[in-house]
Amino acid sequence: MYLSARRRTAPDATTQRTAAVREEEDEATVRVFTPAQLAENTGSKYLGVLVAAKYARELNSLPRDLKPLGEEEKLTTRSLGALTSGQIEFRLVGRRRTED
């Protein structure tokens, strides 16, 4: 499948952005976490994703007054950063088997 995009000759009013919005976008940076970084502290990239997701859910469940103010990062970015920097300690717990 081939996709092409045409350049508009003149942007219409709905696509024009203000200078403030452009400045905000320029200041925003994207943090990239590679599977290898996740595997460094967990032994597996899949386990790294599971641990980071569980930690993000824990952060989300905190009351608003306990969450750090001024943090503009998303919870998933915060949890991935904590995992790759070694700030999260975890242990694997086996499932309990129910007896029928």
N, CA and C atoms as a LAMMPS dump frame, in Angstrom:
ITEM: TIMESTEP
0
ITEM: NUMBER OF ATOMS
300
ITEM: BOX BOUNDS ff ff ff
-5.0000000000000000e+02 5.0000000000000000e+02
-5.0000000000000000e+02 5.0000000000000000e+02
-5.0000000000000000e+02 5.0000000000000000e+02
ITEM: ATOMS id mol type element x y z
1 1 1 N 0.85 -1.166 0
2 1 2 C 0 0 0
3 1 3 C 0.897 1.231 0
4 2 1 N 0.548 2.187 -0.793
5 2 2 C 1.312 3.417 -0.925
6 2 3 C 0.496 4.569 -0.376
7 3 1 N 1.09 5.337 0.522
8 3 2 C 0.43 6.506 1.09
9 3 3 C 1.184 7.747 0.654
10 4 1 N 0.449 8.749 0.309
11 4 2 C 1.114 10.009 -0.022
12 4 3 C 0.366 11.145 0.653
13 5 1 N 1.096 12.185 0.917
14 5 2 C 0.487 13.364 1.529
15 5 3 C 0.806 14.559 0.648
16 6 1 N -0.192 15.37 0.423
17 6 2 C 0.004 16.577 -0.366
18 6 3 C 0.222 17.749 0.558
19 7 1 N 1.087 18.617 0.171
20 7 2 C 1.327 19.831 0.941
21 7 3 C 0.295 20.866 0.544
22 8 1 N -0.302 21.477 1.519
23 8 2 C -1.272 22.539 1.243
24 8 3 C -0.54 23.812 0.882
25 9 1 N -1.116 24.548 0.005
26 9 2 C -0.461 25.796 -0.4
27 9 3 C -0.621 26.87 0.665
28 10 1 N -1.77 26.938 1.28
29 10 2 C -1.991 27.93 2.332
30 10 3 C -2.826 27.272 3.437
31 11 1 N -2.34 27.287 4.67
32 11 2 C -3.104 26.658 5.743
33 11 3 C -4.386 27.436 6.026
34 12 1 N -5.443 26.675 6.299
35 12 2 C -6.699 27.339 6.64
36 12 3 C -6.672 27.746 8.11
37 13 1 N -7.685 28.433 8.557
38 13 2 C -7.712 28.985 9.916
39 13 3 C -7.701 27.9 10.988
40 14 1 N -8.265 26.737 10.696
41 14 2 C -8.336 25.686 11.718
42 14 3 C -7.007 24.989 11.934
43 15 1 N -6.104 25.031 10.967
44 15 2 C -4.823 24.35 11.131
45 15 3 C -3.707 25.265 11.594
46 16 1 N -3.948 26.555 11.641
47 16 2 C -2.916 27.469 12.115
48 16 3 C -2.799 27.351 13.624
49 17 1 N -1.565 27.302 14.09
50 17 2 C -1.327 27.218 15.519
51 17 3 C -0.771 28.536 16.034
52 18 1 N -1.048 28.815 17.256
53 18 2 C -0.512 30.042 17.848
54 18 3 C 0.945 29.841 18.227
55 19 1 N 1.633 30.913 18.456
56 19 2 C 3.042 30.834 18.834
57 19 3 C 3.217 30.138 20.173
58 20 1 N 2.276 30.341 21.093
59 20 2 C 2.373 29.71 22.408
60 20 3 C 2.277 28.193 22.299
61 21 1 N 1.398 27.704 21.447
62 21 2 C 1.25 26.26 21.273
63 21 3 C 2.518 25.69 20.647
64 22 1 N 3.075 26.367 19.677
65 22 2 C 4.303 25.9 19.047
66 22 3 C 5.456 25.859 20.041
67 23 1 N 5.539 26.871 20.926
68 23 2 C 6.582 26.891 21.946
69 23 3 C 6.424 25.719 22.891
70 24 1 N 5.196 25.433 23.306
71 24 2 C 4.929 24.306 24.191
72 24 3 C 5.37 23 23.57
73 25 1 N 5.059 22.824 22.299
74 25 2 C 5.425 21.601 21.609
75 25 3 C 6.934 21.484 21.462
76 26 1 N 7.61 22.596 21.252
77 26 2 C 9.06 22.566 21.124
78 26 3 C 9.727 22.193 22.438
79 27 1 N 9.149 22.614 23.564
80 27 2 C 9.727 22.324 24.868
81 27 3 C 9.486 20.881 25.292
82 28 1 N 8.41 20.29 24.823
83 28 2 C 8.088 18.921 25.207
84 28 3 C 9.08 17.965 24.566
85 29 1 N 9.602 17.066 25.383
86 29 2 C 10.51 16.057 24.87
87 29 3 C 9.898 14.687 25.091
88 30 1 N 10.26 13.78 24.245
89 30 2 C 9.761 12.425 24.336
90 30 3 C 10.873 11.546 24.879
91 31 1 N 10.593 10.818 25.93
92 31 2 C 11.567 9.888 26.476
93 31 3 C 11.318 8.529 25.854
94 32 1 N 12.353 7.915 25.367
95 32 2 C 12.245 6.621 24.715
96 32 3 C 12.932 5.582 25.585
97 33 1 N 12.237 4.487 25.835
98 33 2 C 12.78 3.378 26.599
99 33 3 C 12.85 2.171 25.682
100 34 1 N 14.02 1.596 25.549
101 34 2 C 14.192 0.458 24.657
102 34 3 C 13.917 -0.837 25.419
103 35 1 N 13.572 -1.896 24.71
104 35 2 C 13.385 -3.194 25.368
105 35 3 C 14.637 -3.648 26.115
106 36 1 N 15.804 -3.315 25.601
107 36 2 C 17.049 -3.7 26.279
108 36 3 C 17.177 -3.006 27.63
109 37 1 N 16.749 -1.747 27.718
110 37 2 C 16.799 -1.031 28.995
111 37 3 C 15.862 -1.678 30.014
112 38 1 N 14.697 -2.106 29.558
113 38 2 C 13.751 -2.75 30.468
114 38 3 C 14.285 -4.088 30.941
115 39 1 N 14.976 -4.799 30.063
116 39 2 C 15.489 -6.12 30.409
117 39 3 C 16.679 -6.057 31.354
118 40 1 N 17.373 -4.917 31.424
119 40 2 C 18.541 -4.802 32.3
120 40 3 C 18.189 -5.062 33.759
121 41 1 N 17.084 -4.529 34.231
122 41 2 C 16.719 -4.649 35.65
123 41 3 C 15.728 -5.767 35.922
124 42 1 N 15.145 -6.326 34.876
125 42 2 C 14.135 -7.355 35.11
126 42 3 C 14.514 -8.711 34.539
127 43 1 N 15.451 -8.745 33.607
128 43 2 C 15.841 -10 32.988
129 43 3 C 15.059 -10.323 31.728
130 44 1 N 13.964 -9.63 31.501
131 44 2 C 13.138 -9.868 30.328
132 44 3 C 12.404 -8.591 29.97
133 45 1 N 12.326 -8.305 28.678
134 45 2 C 11.617 -7.104 28.266
135 45 3 C 10.126 -7.216 28.56
136 46 1 N 9.592 -8.426 28.474
137 46 2 C 8.173 -8.621 28.746
138 46 3 C 7.867 -8.411 30.228
139 47 1 N 8.738 -8.939 31.083
140 47 2 C 8.566 -8.73 32.516
141 47 3 C 8.73 -7.254 32.858
142 48 1 N 9.629 -6.57 32.162
143 48 2 C 9.815 -5.135 32.387
144 48 3 C 8.558 -4.35 32.094
145 49 1 N 7.877 -4.691 31.015
146 49 2 C 6.629 -4.003 30.668
147 49 3 C 5.562 -4.291 31.719
148 50 1 N 5.479 -5.541 32.176
149 50 2 C 4.481 -5.887 33.193
150 50 3 C 4.736 -5.159 34.511
151 51 1 N 5.982 -5.095 34.922
152 51 2 C 6.324 -4.413 36.182
153 51 3 C 6.034 -2.923 36.073
154 52 1 N 6.402 -2.309 34.949
155 52 2 C 6.151 -0.877 34.759
156 52 3 C 4.654 -0.585 34.732
157 53 1 N 3.871 -1.455 34.099
158 53 2 C 2.417 -1.247 34.043
159 53 3 C 1.805 -1.375 35.434
160 54 1 N 2.253 -2.344 36.203
161 54 2 C 1.737 -2.525 37.566
162 54 3 C 2.086 -1.308 38.432
163 55 1 N 3.304 -0.804 38.278
164 55 2 C 3.719 0.363 39.047
165 55 3 C 2.922 1.605 38.644
166 56 1 N 2.643 1.755 37.357
167 56 2 C 1.831 2.884 36.894
168 56 3 C 0.425 2.807 37.476
169 57 1 N -0.13 1.598 37.576
170 57 2 C -1.456 1.449 38.204
171 57 3 C -1.41 1.818 39.676
172 58 1 N -0.313 1.459 40.344
173 58 2 C -0.156 1.824 41.753
174 58 3 C -0.057 3.342 41.913
175 59 1 N 0.694 3.989 41.033
176 59 2 C 0.778 5.455 41.081
177 59 3 C -0.578 6.098 40.842
178 60 1 N -1.345 5.524 39.94
179 60 2 C -2.66 6.066 39.615
180 60 3 C -3.634 5.919 40.777
181 61 1 N -3.443 4.889 41.588
182 61 2 C -4.372 4.655 42.698
183 61 3 C -4.069 5.528 43.92
184 62 1 N -2.937 6.226 43.922
185 62 2 C -2.61 7.106 45.047
186 62 3 C -3.582 8.28 45.104
187 63 1 N -3.881 8.75 46.305
188 63 2 C -4.706 9.968 46.409
189 63 3 C -3.972 11.152 45.787
190 64 1 N -4.735 12.097 45.29
191 64 2 C -4.141 13.254 44.598
192 64 3 C -3.164 14.036 45.47
193 65 1 N -3.42 14.109 46.772
194 65 2 C -2.527 14.897 47.627
195 65 3 C -1.179 14.205 47.859
196 66 1 N -1.068 12.907 47.579
197 66 2 C 0.204 12.216 47.728
198 66 3 C 1.014 12.185 46.439
199 67 1 N 0.394 12.515 45.33
200 67 2 C 1.117 12.524 44.061
201 67 3 C 2 13.766 44.006
202 68 1 N 3.217 13.618 43.475
203 68 2 C 4.114 14.781 43.408
204 68 3 C 3.539 15.874 42.512
205 69 1 N 3.537 17.095 43.026
206 69 2 C 3.037 18.221 42.247
207 69 3 C 4.105 18.7 41.285
208 70 1 N 3.667 19.282 40.213
209 70 2 C 4.592 19.817 39.237
210 70 3 C 5.123 18.791 38.267
211 71 1 N 4.798 17.54 38.466
212 71 2 C 5.235 16.496 37.548
213 71 3 C 4.286 16.467 36.369
214 72 1 N 4.803 16.741 35.206
215 72 2 C 3.975 16.768 34.009
216 72 3 C 4.09 15.476 33.216
217 73 1 N 4.931 14.553 33.68
218 73 2 C 5.083 13.298 32.968
219 73 3 C 3.866 12.406 33.172
220 74 1 N 3.572 11.629 32.171
221 74 2 C 2.506 10.652 32.304
222 74 3 C 2.964 9.566 33.257
223 75 1 N 2.009 8.859 33.825
224 75 2 C 2.346 7.832 34.802
225 75 3 C 3.156 6.7 34.183
226 76 1 N 2.861 6.354 32.939
227 76 2 C 3.627 5.289 32.297
228 76 3 C 5.071 5.716 32.068
229 77 1 N 5.284 6.967 31.691
230 77 2 C 6.644 7.464 31.502
231 77 3 C 7.387 7.478 32.822
232 78 1 N 6.702 7.901 33.876
233 78 2 C 7.31 7.93 35.203
234 78 3 C 7.686 6.529 35.671
235 79 1 N 6.792 5.556 35.435
236 79 2 C 7.07 4.192 35.885
237 79 3 C 8.179 3.541 35.055
238 80 1 N 8.213 3.795 33.748
239 80 2 C 9.298 3.255 32.927
240 80 3 C 10.638 3.862 33.328
241 81 1 N 10.64 5.152 33.631
242 81 2 C 11.865 5.803 34.084
243 81 3 C 12.353 5.25 35.415
244 82 1 N 11.427 5.013 36.321
245 82 2 C 11.795 4.445 37.624
246 82 3 C 12.329 3.025 37.466
247 83 1 N 11.745 2.269 36.561
248 83 2 C 12.197 0.893 36.348
249 83 3 C 13.587 0.856 35.733
250 84 1 N 13.824 1.667 34.719
251 84 2 C 15.13 1.65 34.057
252 84 3 C 16.239 2.226 34.932
253 85 1 N 15.897 3.088 35.882
254 85 2 C 16.918 3.631 36.774
255 85 3 C 17.12 2.779 38.019
256 86 1 N 16.369 1.693 38.141
257 86 2 C 16.553 0.776 39.263
258 86 3 C 15.854 1.194 40.542
259 87 1 N 14.889 2.078 40.481
260 87 2 C 14.198 2.553 41.674
261 87 3 C 13.069 1.635 42.116
262 88 1 N 12.666 0.702 41.267
263 88 2 C 11.558 -0.193 41.603
264 88 3 C 12.119 -1.546 42.024
265 89 1 N 11.705 -1.998 43.191
266 89 2 C 12.042 -3.339 43.643
267 89 3 C 10.783 -4.176 43.524
268 90 1 N 10.914 -5.373 42.98
269 90 2 C 9.746 -6.236 42.817
270 90 3 C 10.153 -7.682 43.042
271 91 1 N 9.163 -8.508 43.244
272 91 2 C 9.398 -9.942 43.342
273 91 3 C 8.231 -10.648 42.684
274 92 1 N 8.526 -11.789 42.115
275 92 2 C 7.492 -12.578 41.46
276 92 3 C 6.841 -13.492 42.487
277 93 1 N 5.541 -13.518 42.463
278 93 2 C 4.785 -14.364 43.382
279 93 3 C 3.968 -15.325 42.534
280 94 1 N 4.097 -16.604 42.838
281 94 2 C 3.337 -17.6 42.092
282 94 3 C 1.858 -17.513 42.415
283 95 1 N 1.054 -17.927 41.469
284 95 2 C -0.394 -17.912 41.684
285 95 3 C -0.8 -19.029 42.628
286 96 1 N -1.809 -18.758 43.408
287 96 2 C -2.372 -19.807 44.265
288 96 3 C -3.302 -20.655 43.427
289 97 1 N -3.16 -21.915 43.562
290 97 2 C -4.067 -22.808 42.836
291 97 3 C -5.277 -23.094 43.698
292 98 1 N -6.42 -22.971 43.076
293 98 2 C -7.648 -23.266 43.814
294 98 3 C -7.955 -24.747 43.667
295 99 1 N -8.316 -25.341 44.753
296 99 2 C -8.647 -26.765 44.716
297 99 3 C -10.119 -26.927 44.444
298 100 1 N -10.413 -27.751 43.471
299 100 2 C -11.814 -27.982 43.099
300 100 3 C -12.45 -29.07 43.906
